[in-house]
Amino acid sequence: MKVTSLESMPLWLSIPFGVMLLFIAIGPLFFNHWWEHNRNKLIVSLALAIPVAMYLIMKGLTINLIHQILFDYIPFIVLLGSLFIITGGIHLKGDIQAKPIINTLFLAIGGLLASFMGTTGAAMLLIRPVIKTNSEREFKVHTILFFIAIVANAGGMLTPLGDPPLFLLYLRGAPFTWFFNLAIEWAFVLGVLLITYFLVDSYYYKKEKKENIEFDRTNIEPIKLLGNLNFIFLIGVVLSVAFINEQYIHAIHENHYIGFVRELAILTCALLSYFTTNRDLRFKDNKFTWTPIIEVAFLFLGIFITMIPALLYLKENAQSFGITEPWQFYYSTGVLSSFLDNAPTAVSFHNLALGMSDSFGDAVLIAGIPEKFLIAICLGAVFFGAMTYIGNGPNFMVKSIAEENKIKMPSFFGYIIKFSLIVLLPIYILTQLLFL
């Protein structure tokens, strides 16, 4: 975010940002019926964002507001919305035998796809086939939990398309191909999670009733992929993000508005997908609705505006926070990403690192900060997004679909106690010890 601060930013002006995130965290838990209506989400966003926007304008910070909306919020929503539309036109049907190796393969494929079609796209493509494949089995909650960790979170590490925090960091100057540098950490975490899942699923498979196993073995429907044309549009989005940027088109550096050619190309792919995909496939088979992406658009409108004072404050006061080592960025980003949305959390710590420019020395800079800090922020935001249902958008979506299919999922705190703390956290600590 371009910063033009005329005076020190007061900390109290970050309160609307905190309230916005608090609503996202507790809304589904304590007033779900009211919160589930997108209209109410928009009301909350506007009620918090408008006063902040007026304050920024009065203080001569209009350029910060415009930059945040035009060059962060709009590209963010265009990308997520386009991926949502394109992946909503791809349908995977079938019911194969739910052996541990088959389930593990499903999750591994999802973990790979997540980096190229987004964690939301990969999760929505695979969750129903995974549920259907395991419908004959009694023990399947663990499969959904690992699905959230692998497909809806950790898998999206390799490109800016994979997870929203990475795309926002890409918009702040991280090259598209730089994220491939995280392949070792990505492969390690996914490998450990997949091996752990295979062992857990093998244990529960042995506990299944014989009649369940026999019924599963005899009720087979071959896997079939429909809507294949959408993969061409998906490739179009990948190429647009990869090559329509300052790195390859230097004119964008001089005039940021030229960068909207990228958003135009992405939107074109989305429109082509929408109008060429069979409507029954999209709306009947995939149960496609606009509700999830409208929810994201409304919530993040409030987040992106209310976070401006917080970002400015972090940059101005970075030296006083005492966060100077990569492991500190990793855990700080991770803890907040667990209970807040991981996208604004990543941006907040990126701004925190920007404020430490006096201590960078000769460090290699990526997106304006030392590479070691950016690595820690990316790992913390993406991996720890799986620590709770509210850490990353697809988590709650997967949970809801599972519960629609009569799978009794753990409560908010049950998820943390029974899965996050005993399975995920040790893996993430080991990741820090090995790589940061």
HUPEMO-V600126 format. One record per residue. N is the residue number from 1. PSI is psi as a letter, one per 20 degrees, with the letter a starting at -180 (NA if undefined). OMEGA is omega in radians with two decimals (NA if undefined). Layout:
# HUPEMO-V600126
n=(N,N)
psi=(PSI,PSI)
omega=(OMEGA,OMEGA)
This chain:
# HUPEMO-V600126
n=(1,2,3,4,5,6,7,8,9,10,11,12,13,14,15,16,17,18,19,20,21,22,23,24,25,26,27,28,29,30,31,32,33,34,35,36,37,38,39,40,41,42,43,44,45,46,47,48,49,50,51,52,53,54,55,56,57,58,59,60,61,62,63,64,65,66,67,68,69,70,71,72,73,74,75,76,77,78,79,80,81,82,83,84,85,86,87,88,89,90,91,92,93,94,95,96,97,98,99,100,101,102,103,104,105,106,107,108,109,110,111,112,113,114,115,116,117,118,119,120,121,122,123,124,125,126,127,128,129,130,131,132,133,134,135,136,137,138,139,140,141,142,143,144,145,146,147,148,149,150,151,152,153,154,155,156,157,158,159,160,161,162,163,164,165,166,167,168,169,170,171,172,173,174,175,176,177,178,179,180,181,182,183,184,185,186,187,188,189,190,191,192,193,194,195,196,197,198,199,200,201,202,203,204,205,206,207,208,209,210,211,212,213,214,215,216,217,218,219,220,221,222,223,224,225,226,227,228,229,230,231,232,233,234,235,236,237,238,239,240,241,242,243,244,245,246,247,248,249,250,251,252,253,254,255,256,257,258,259,260,261,262,263,264,265,266,267,268,269,270,271,272,273,274,275,276,277,278,279,280,281,282,283,284,285,286,287,288,289,290,291,292,293,294,295,296,297,298,299,300,301,302,303,304,305,306,307,308,309,310,311,312,313,314,315,316,317,318,319,320,321,322,323,324,325,326,327,328,329,330,331,332,333,334,335,336,337,338,339,340,341,342,343,344,345,346,347,348,349,350,351,352,353,354,355,356,357,358,359,360,361,362,363,364,365,366,367,368,369,370,371,372,373,374,375,376,377,378,379,380,381,382,383,384,385,386,387,388,389,390,391,392,393,394,395,396,397,398,399,400,401,402,403,404,405,406,407,408,409,410,411,412,413,414,415,416,417,418,419,420,421,422,423,424,425,426,427,428,429,430,431,432,433,434,435,436)
psi=(p,p,p,n,o,h,r,p,p,q,h,h,i,i,g,h,g,g,h,g,h,g,g,h,g,i,g,i,h,h,l,g,g,g,h,i,p,h,g,h,g,h,g,g,g,h,h,h,h,g,h,g,g,g,g,g,g,h,j,k,k,h,h,g,g,g,g,g,g,g,i,g,g,g,h,g,h,g,g,g,g,g,h,g,g,g,h,i,j,p,p,o,r,r,o,r,p,l,q,h,h,g,g,h,g,g,h,g,g,g,h,g,h,h,i,i,j,q,h,g,g,g,g,h,h,i,g,g,h,g,g,g,h,j,h,i,q,g,o,i,g,h,g,h,g,h,g,g,g,g,g,i,f,h,h,k,i,i,r,i,h,g,q,g,h,h,h,h,h,g,h,j,i,p,q,g,i,h,i,i,i,j,h,g,g,g,h,g,g,h,g,g,g,g,g,g,g,g,g,g,h,h,g,h,h,h,i,q,q,h,h,g,g,g,h,h,h,i,n,p,o,q,p,p,p,q,k,h,h,h,h,g,h,g,h,h,g,g,h,g,h,h,i,m,r,h,h,h,n,h,h,h,h,h,n,h,h,h,i,i,h,g,h,g,g,g,h,g,g,g,g,g,g,g,i,i,p,p,h,h,g,g,h,g,g,i,l,p,q,i,g,g,h,g,g,g,g,g,g,i,g,g,g,h,g,i,i,g,h,g,g,g,g,g,h,h,k,h,h,i,i,j,o,i,q,g,h,g,h,g,h,g,g,g,g,h,h,h,i,a,p,i,g,h,g,g,h,g,h,g,h,g,h,h,i,k,h,h,j,h,c,j,q,p,p,p,k,j,q,p,h,h,g,h,g,g,g,g,g,g,g,g,g,i,i,i,h,r,h,j,h,q,g,h,g,h,g,g,g,g,h,g,h,h,k,k,o,o,q,q,r,g,h,h,g,g,g,i,g,g,h,i,g,g,g,h,g,h,g,h,g,g,h,h,i,NA)
omega=(3.08,-3.04,3.04,-3.05,-3.11,3.10,-3.10,-3.12,-3.13,-3.13,-3.06,-3.12,3.05,-3.12,3.11,3.08,3.10,3.11,3.12,3.13,3.12,3.08,-3.13,-3.09,-3.01,-3.13,-3.12,-3.06,-2.95,3.05,-3.01,-3.07,3.11,-3.05,-3.07,3.11,-3.10,3.10,-3.14,3.07,3.12,3.11,3.13,-3.13,-3.10,-3.13,3.14,-3.02,-3.05,3.10,3.11,3.13,3.14,3.12,-3.12,3.12,-3.14,-3.10,3.10,-3.13,-3.12,-3.10,3.08,3.14,-3.14,-3.12,-3.12,-3.10,-3.04,-2.97,3.03,-3.04,-3.08,3.08,3.14,-3.11,3.11,-3.14,-3.12,-3.13,-3.13,3.08,3.13,-3.14,-3.07,3.14,3.07,3.09,3.11,-3.09,3.09,-3.12,3.12,3.13,3.13,-3.06,-3.03,3.05,3.13,-3.12,3.11,3.11,3.12,3.11,3.07,-3.10,3.13,3.10,3.11,3.12,3.10,-3.12,-3.04,-3.12,-3.02,3.06,3.12,3.13,3.11,-3.13,-3.13,-3.14,-3.12,3.10,-2.95,-3.00,-3.13,3.04,3.10,3.13,-3.14,3.12,-3.10,-3.07,-3.14,-3.09,3.12,-3.07,-3.08,3.13,-3.12,3.12,3.12,3.14,3.11,3.08,3.11,-3.09,-3.00,-3.02,-3.06,-3.11,-2.95,-3.10,-3.03,-2.98,-2.87,3.13,3.08,3.10,-2.96,-3.04,-3.08,-3.13,3.13,3.12,3.11,3.08,3.03,3.11,3.13,2.98,3.10,-3.13,-3.13,-3.05,-3.12,-3.06,3.04,3.08,3.13,-3.05,-3.11,3.11,3.09,-3.11,-3.14,-3.09,3.12,3.13,3.14,3.12,-3.12,3.10,3.11,3.13,-3.13,3.13,3.13,-3.11,3.09,3.10,-3.12,3.12,3.12,3.14,-3.12,3.06,-3.10,-3.13,3.08,-3.14,-3.13,3.12,3.10,-3.09,-3.04,3.13,-3.06,3.01,-3.06,3.10,3.13,-3.12,-3.13,-3.13,-3.04,3.14,-3.12,3.09,3.07,3.12,3.09,3.08,3.10,3.10,3.14,-3.12,3.13,3.14,-3.06,-2.95,3.11,-3.12,-3.08,-3.09,-3.08,3.12,-2.99,3.13,3.13,3.13,-3.14,-3.12,-3.05,-3.12,3.08,3.14,3.13,2.99,3.10,3.14,3.10,3.12,3.14,3.12,3.11,3.09,-3.14,-3.14,3.09,3.10,-3.07,-3.04,3.12,-3.14,3.08,-3.06,3.11,3.12,-3.07,-2.97,-3.13,-3.10,-3.12,-3.14,-3.09,2.99,3.13,-3.01,-3.09,-3.08,3.04,3.09,3.14,-3.12,-3.13,-3.10,-3.06,2.98,3.09,-3.12,-3.05,3.14,-3.09,-3.11,-3.09,3.10,3.13,3.13,3.13,3.14,-3.14,-3.12,-3.11,-3.00,-3.04,-3.04,-3.04,-3.07,3.10,3.09,-3.02,-3.08,3.14,-3.11,3.10,3.06,-3.13,-3.09,3.12,3.08,-3.10,-3.11,3.14,3.10,3.14,-3.02,3.02,3.04,-3.01,-3.14,3.10,3.10,3.13,3.13,-3.13,-3.11,3.00,3.10,3.07,3.13,3.10,-3.13,-3.14,-3.01,-3.13,-3.07,-3.07,-3.13,-3.12,-3.10,3.05,-3.08,3.00,-3.07,3.04,-3.14,3.10,-3.07,-3.11,3.09,-3.13,3.08,-3.11,-3.14,3.14,-3.12,-3.12,-3.09,-3.05,-3.08,-3.06,3.05,-3.14,-3.03,3.08,3.10,-3.04,-3.11,-3.13,-3.03,-3.08,-3.07,-3.11,3.12,3.10,3.12,-3.11,3.13,3.11,-3.13,3.03,-3.14,3.02,3.04,-3.06,-3.10,3.10,3.04,3.13,-3.12,3.07,3.09,-3.11,-3.05,-3.03,-3.08,-3.02,-3.03,-3.06,-3.13,-3.01,-3.03,3.09,3.13,-3.13,3.07,3.10,3.11,3.12,-3.12,-3.09,-2.94,-3.10,NA)
